[in-house]
Amino acid sequence: MDKRALARSIISQLEAELALQTQAALGSREEATDEESRAEDKYDMRSQSAAYLAAGQARLASEIAGAIEAWKALSLRGFRPGEGIAAGALVTLEADGRMAAYLMGPQSGGLEARDGESIATVVTGASPLGRQLVGRRVGDLVHIADRLGPVLHRVATVE
């Protein structure tokens, strides 16, 4: 897998989400300030509700913009054999003959990045899995909980 292609996929997804949230925030703002949203009596909260919604959507748009900048600034350097996992690492875990790819990123944990047919899930150092992976090396073991309980995974590769 190509880490740069995966990062481009993530940035593209975040940019699409930013455009959507920005449009939603602008729509909510227009609704909050529209003459028809003016309160008809002291119990009418339409304008205030729309203003709260617009503020929340604007805050979310700002967080997404920050995530885009963090991804653009992320170093996607190669990792030397024996080097511990850190942000920017593409990690493959193996359990029972099945492989799963994870890209250690600065934000946006849970997103799936695609490079052709290959898929990698974004993991941050703040997540339970991310905390286990940071500093680990090829051959180390990590526990990942699933529906049936914890499953032992081996770090197969770090790129």
C-alpha positions in Angstrom: 0.0 0.0 0.0 1.1 3.5 -0.7 0.9 5.7 2.4 0.7 8.9 0.4 -2.3 7.6 -1.6 -3.9 6.6 1.7 -3.3 10.1 3.1 -4.7 11.7 -0.1 -7.8 9.6 0.3 -8.2 10.7 3.9 -7.7 14.4 3.0 -10.2 14.0 0.2 -12.8 12.6 2.5 -12.2 15.3 5.0 -12.5 18.0 2.4 -15.8 16.6 1.2 -17.1 16.6 4.8 -15.8 20.1 5.4 -17.7 21.4 2.3 -20.9 19.7 3.6 -20.6 21.0 7.1 -19.8 24.5 5.9 -22.9 24.5 3.7 -25.0 23.2 6.6 -23.6 25.9 8.9 -24.4 28.6 6.4 -27.9 27.3 5.9 -28.5 27.2 9.7 -27.1 30.7 10.0 -29.4 32.0 7.3 -32.4 30.4 9.1 -31.4 31.9 12.4 -31.3 35.4 11.0 -34.2 35.1 8.6 -37.2 37.4 9.2 -39.6 34.5 9.3 -37.7 32.9 12.2 -38.4 35.9 14.4 -40.0 34.8 17.7 -43.8 35.2 17.7 -44.0 35.0 21.5 -41.7 34.5 24.4 -41.8 30.7 24.1 -40.9 30.6 20.4 -37.3 29.3 20.2 -36.9 28.7 16.4 -34.3 31.4 15.9 -32.3 30.5 19.0 -32.4 26.8 18.1 -31.2 27.6 14.6 -28.4 29.8 16.0 -27.2 26.9 18.3 -27.3 24.5 15.4 -25.3 26.9 13.2 -22.7 27.4 16.0 -22.3 23.7 16.4 -21.9 23.1 12.7 -19.4 25.9 12.4 -17.4 24.4 15.3 -17.4 21.0 13.6 -16.3 22.6 10.3 -13.4 24.2 12.1 -12.4 20.9 13.7 -12.5 19.2 10.3 -10.3 22.0 8.8 -7.8 21.4 11.6 -7.8 17.7 10.8 -7.1 18.5 7.2 -4.1 20.7 8.2 -2.8 18.0 10.6 -2.9 15.4 7.8 -1.2 17.7 5.3 1.6 18.3 7.9 2.0 14.6 8.8 5.4 13.1 7.9 4.9 9.9 6.0 8.5 8.8 6.2 9.6 5.2 5.9 10.2 3.3 9.1 13.5 1.3 9.6 13.5 -2.3 10.7 13.2 -2.5 14.4 11.9 1.1 14.8 8.8 1.6 17.0 5.4 2.5 15.6 4.6 6.3 15.6 2.4 8.7 13.7 2.7 8.2 10.0 3.3 4.4 10.3 1.4 2.0 8.1 0.9 -1.1 10.4 -0.3 -4.5 9.4 -1.6 -6.8 12.2 -2.0 -10.5 11.7 -4.3 -12.9 13.7 -5.3 -16.4 12.7 -3.9 -15.9 9.2 -6.0 -12.7 8.6 -4.3 -9.4 8.0 -5.6 -5.9 8.8 -3.9 -2.6 7.9 -3.9 0.5 10.1 -2.5 4.0 9.4 -1.4 5.9 12.5 -2.7 9.4 12.0 -2.9 12.6 13.9 -6.7 12.8 13.8 -9.8 11.3 12.2 -9.6 7.9 13.8 -12.0 5.3 12.3 -11.9 6.6 8.8 -11.1 4.1 6.1 -8.5 5.0 3.5 -8.3 3.3 0.2 -5.4 2.7 -2.2 -7.0 0.8 -5.0 -8.4 -2.4 -3.6 -6.5 -2.1 -0.3 -8.1 -0.5 2.8 -6.4 0.8 5.9 -8.3 2.1 9.0 -7.0 5.3 10.6 -5.9 4.9 14.2 -4.8 7.7 16.4 -2.5 7.5 19.5 -5.5 8.5 21.6 -7.5 5.4 20.8 -7.2 2.2 22.8 -5.6 0.4 19.8 -3.4 3.4 19.0 -2.1 3.5 22.6 -1.2 -0.2 22.3 0.6 0.3 19.0 2.7 3.3 19.8 6.3 2.1 20.3 5.6 -1.5 19.3 7.8 -3.3 16.7 7.4 -6.1 14.2 6.7 -9.3 16.1 5.2 -7.6 19.2 1.7 -8.7 20.3 -1.4 -6.5 20.9 -4.8 -7.3 22.3 -7.8 -6.2 20.3 -11.3 -6.7 21.7 -14.0 -8.0 19.4 -17.5 -9.4 20.0 -16.1 -12.6 21.6 -13.4 -10.9 23.8 -9.8 -10.0 23.3 -7.9 -11.4 20.3 -4.1 -11.5 20.2 -2.7 -9.9 17.1 0.9 -9.8 16.0 2.5 -6.8 14.4 3.4 -8.2 11.0 4.8 -5.1 9.3 5.6 -1.4 10.0 6.2 0.8 6.9 
